[in-house]
Amino acid sequence: MTTTEIATIAVPDELLENTAESRHFEGAADLPALAAGPDTYRFAGPVAWSVDVTNTGEALLVMGTAKATAATDCARCLDEVAYDLEGDIEGYFVMGGEEAEAPEDLEGDEFACLPEDHIIDLVPLIEQALLLELPLVPLCDDDCKGLCPRCGANLNEGPCACADEAAGEDNPFAALKNLKFD
């Protein structure tokens, strides 16, 4: 087992030379904010990662997990909301450099070539693992009432002062209140 404070693995020669050889690596990495659509997730601390690297004969298979706590703004009320994330790290690195043949059963985006220096950068794999765990719409609560569209008050804290005014004549929908449905 090798522990590191960065998200790279220097693959030892014995792992490259012996088919079915496996090694465990773990560490923590400081990642910048992670963008997912219009939302930006900030990490409360380092992202903990743990992987097993196995020589399959023609490639190195990287499998493990990444754990972190990430915070962003609620999509409705803009209060900060935190999520505990745990995603699966998966990577397949073909040995033999850039001239190595692509595996027949894999698409081009499902593998990478092992760099000549035999150092695997886990940051893209960690980011992919955590991105899959993020919600499509971050909410502080499923029943979040959001912000008043007029004054911007957080409606989770109670009704705003302009709630009564919204029914007034300056509301563009005020004309509809007298509409009769038969």
Buried (B, 14 or more C-beta within 10 A) or exposed (E): EEEBEEBEBEBEEEBEEEEEBEBEBBBBBEBEEBEBEEBBBBBEEBBBBBBBBBBBEEBBBBBBBBBBBBBBBBBBBEBEBBBEBEBEBBBBBBBEEEEBEEBEEEEEEEBBBBEEEBEBBBBEBBBBBBBEBBEEEBBBEEEBBBBBEBEEBBBBEEEBEBBEEBEEEEEEEEEEEEEEEE
